[in-house]
Amino acid sequence: MQLNKRPVQPLADRWRASKVRQTFLAVLMGCRALLTTAALVATLGVTAAPGIAQTASENRVLAQAQGGFNPAAVRSMLAEGDAAASRGDLEEARADYDKARKASKQLLAFYRDLSGAFRGLDARIPREMDTKGREALELLAETNLRLAALFRRQNQPEVAVPVLVEVVKLMTPAKPQGQKAYQSLLELGFVETEFRGASAAGQ
């Protein structure tokens, strides 16, 4: 009586079948790992970008209007001084105006230095610095005019003279700020000749 026996696979065939299974499993695991990595990278890309942008924004502390070091921050100081002056706190107003004057002078000097350093190398940077410099110059003039008005309210007209002369020197009498400063000097009696404009020079 013969028993039904399963045909015995040759050893070489079994070895090849085993290698095929191993290769298939390796490819499958590789695909899973690749998909997992892609998903992880996509998640990091979505979540990390805002964090990087936020960090970059937080690092630009000098660009802030409050507590920064820029023309907008100077305007904020002037606004605080105006508010103090309007409520009669002249000492606080003077402190705010002094801070604004100091910051304006520093900004003006730094912008000029940077403009000169990059001139002839990258025209964009001198253009930006020149624009910022003109803004800082106008802010300095406005600050000086406010200080002069404050000194007059405090019955210290002689203290107002230097800041008014500085405005005329910086802005020239051709600009509204320069004309206003010279008019104040005329009202104080420091000068006597009325300025009638460049067209009237020599008359």
C-alpha positions as CSV (number, residue, x, y, z in Angstrom):
1,M,0.0,0.0,0.0
2,Q,1.4,3.4,-1.1
3,L,1.0,6.5,1.0
4,N,0.2,9.8,-0.7
5,K,3.3,11.8,-0.1
6,R,3.7,15.5,-1.0
7,P,6.2,16.0,-3.7
8,V,9.5,17.1,-2.2
9,Q,10.7,20.5,-3.7
10,P,14.2,20.5,-4.7
11,L,16.5,22.4,-2.3
12,A,17.4,25.0,-5.0
13,D,13.7,25.9,-5.6
14,R,13.0,26.3,-1.9
15,W,16.0,28.6,-1.5
16,R,14.8,30.7,-4.4
17,A,11.3,30.9,-3.0
18,S,12.6,32.0,0.4
19,K,14.8,34.7,-1.2
20,V,11.7,36.0,-3.2
21,R,9.7,36.3,0.0
22,Q,12.5,38.1,1.8
23,T,13.0,40.5,-1.0
24,F,9.2,41.2,-1.1
25,L,9.1,41.8,2.6
26,A,12.1,44.1,2.4
27,V,10.5,46.2,-0.4
28,L,7.3,46.4,1.6
29,M,9.0,47.6,4.7
30,G,11.0,50.1,2.7
31,C,7.9,51.6,1.2
32,R,6.3,51.9,4.6
33,A,9.4,53.6,6.0
34,L,9.4,56.0,3.0
35,L,5.8,56.9,3.5
36,T,6.2,57.4,7.2
37,T,9.2,59.7,6.6
38,A,7.4,61.7,3.9
39,A,4.4,62.2,6.3
40,L,6.8,63.3,9.1
41,V,8.6,65.8,6.8
42,A,5.3,67.2,5.6
43,T,4.1,67.6,9.2
44,L,7.3,69.3,10.2
45,G,7.2,71.6,7.2
46,V,3.7,72.8,8.0
47,T,4.3,73.3,11.7
48,A,7.9,74.5,11.8
49,A,7.5,77.3,9.2
50,P,5.3,79.6,11.4
51,G,7.6,79.0,14.3
52,I,10.6,80.1,12.2
53,A,8.8,83.1,11.0
54,Q,7.7,84.0,14.5
55,T,11.2,83.7,15.8
56,A,12.5,86.0,13.0
57,S,9.8,88.5,13.8
58,E,10.6,88.4,17.5
59,N,14.3,89.0,16.7
60,R,13.5,92.3,14.9
61,V,13.1,94.1,18.2
62,L,14.5,97.4,16.9
63,A,11.8,97.5,14.2
64,Q,9.0,97.8,16.8
65,A,7.2,101.1,17.2
66,Q,7.2,100.8,21.0
67,G,10.6,100.3,22.5
68,G,12.4,100.0,19.2
69,F,15.1,102.1,17.6
70,N,13.6,103.6,14.4
71,P,11.7,106.6,13.2
72,A,8.3,105.1,14.3
73,A,9.7,104.7,17.9
74,V,10.7,108.4,17.8
75,R,7.2,109.4,16.8
76,S,5.9,107.4,19.7
77,M,8.2,109.3,22.1
78,L,6.9,112.6,20.6
79,A,3.3,111.5,21.0
80,E,4.0,110.7,24.7
81,G,5.6,114.1,25.2
82,D,2.7,115.8,23.5
83,A,0.3,114.0,25.8
84,A,2.3,115.0,28.9
85,A,2.5,118.6,27.7
86,S,-1.3,118.7,27.1
87,R,-2.0,117.7,30.6
88,G,0.5,120.2,32.0
89,D,3.2,117.8,33.0
90,L,6.1,119.8,31.4
91,E,8.9,117.9,33.1
92,E,7.7,114.6,31.8
93,A,7.1,116.1,28.4
94,R,10.7,117.5,28.4
95,A,12.1,114.0,29.3
96,D,10.1,112.5,26.4
97,Y,11.3,115.2,24.0
98,D,14.9,114.8,25.1
99,K,14.7,111.0,24.4
100,A,13.2,111.7,21.0
101,R,15.9,114.2,20.2
102,K,18.7,111.9,21.3
103,A,17.3,109.0,19.3
104,S,16.8,111.1,16.2
105,K,20.4,112.3,16.3
106,Q,21.7,108.8,16.7
107,L,19.5,107.4,13.9
108,L,20.6,110.2,11.6
109,A,24.3,109.5,12.2
110,F,24.0,105.8,11.8
111,Y,21.9,106.0,8.6
112,R,24.5,108.4,7.1
113,D,27.4,106.1,8.1
114,L,25.6,103.0,6.5
115,S,24.8,105.0,3.4
116,G,28.4,106.0,2.9
117,A,29.7,102.5,3.6
118,F,27.6,100.8,0.9
119,R,27.7,103.6,-1.7
120,G,29.1,102.3,-4.9
121,L,28.5,98.6,-3.8
122,D,24.8,98.2,-3.6
123,A,22.6,101.2,-4.6
124,R,19.6,99.8,-2.8
125,I,21.1,100.2,0.7
126,P,22.2,103.8,0.3
127,R,18.7,104.7,-1.1
128,E,17.0,103.1,1.9
129,M,19.4,104.8,4.4
130,D,19.0,108.2,2.7
131,T,15.2,107.9,2.9
132,K,15.5,106.9,6.6
133,G,18.0,109.7,7.2
134,R,15.7,112.3,5.8
135,E,12.9,111.0,8.0
136,A,15.2,111.1,11.1
137,L,16.2,114.7,10.1
138,E,12.6,115.9,9.9
139,L,11.9,114.2,13.3
140,L,14.9,115.9,14.8
141,A,13.6,119.3,13.6
142,E,10.1,118.5,14.9
143,T,11.5,117.5,18.3
144,N,13.5,120.7,18.5
145,L,10.5,122.8,17.7
146,R,8.5,121.1,20.4
147,L,11.4,121.6,22.9
148,A,11.6,125.3,22.0
149,A,7.9,125.7,22.6
150,L,8.2,123.9,25.9
151,F,11.1,126.2,27.0
152,R,9.1,129.2,26.2
153,R,6.2,127.9,28.3
154,Q,8.7,127.4,31.1
155,N,9.9,131.0,30.8
156,Q,13.4,129.9,29.5
157,P,13.6,131.6,26.1
158,E,17.4,131.6,26.1
159,V,17.4,127.8,26.3
160,A,15.2,127.7,23.2
161,V,17.7,129.6,21.1
162,P,20.2,126.7,20.4
163,V,17.5,124.2,19.4
164,L,15.8,126.8,17.1
165,V,19.2,127.7,15.4
166,E,19.8,124.0,15.0
167,V,16.5,123.6,13.1
168,V,17.4,126.5,10.8
169,K,20.8,125.0,10.2
170,L,19.6,121.4,9.5
171,M,16.5,122.2,7.5
172,T,17.5,125.5,5.9
173,P,15.1,128.5,5.8
174,A,13.7,127.1,2.6
175,K,11.9,124.4,4.5
176,P,8.7,125.0,6.6
177,Q,10.5,123.8,9.8
178,G,13.4,126.2,9.2
179,Q,11.0,129.1,8.6
180,K,9.0,128.3,11.7
181,A,12.2,128.1,13.8
182,Y,13.5,131.5,12.4
183,Q,10.0,133.0,13.1
184,S,10.3,131.9,16.7
185,L,13.7,133.5,17.0
186,L,12.2,136.7,15.6
187,E,9.4,136.5,18.1
188,L,11.8,136.1,20.9
189,G,13.8,139.1,19.8
190,F,17.0,137.1,19.1
191,V,16.9,138.3,15.4
192,E,15.4,141.4,13.9
193,T,15.3,140.9,10.2
194,E,12.2,139.2,8.9
195,F,12.7,136.4,6.4
196,R,10.6,137.1,3.3
197,G,11.8,134.2,1.2
198,A,14.7,133.5,-1.1
199,S,13.2,135.7,-3.9
200,A,13.4,138.7,-1.7
201,A,17.1,138.2,-0.8
202,G,19.2,141.3,-1.2
203,Q,16.2,143.7,-1.2
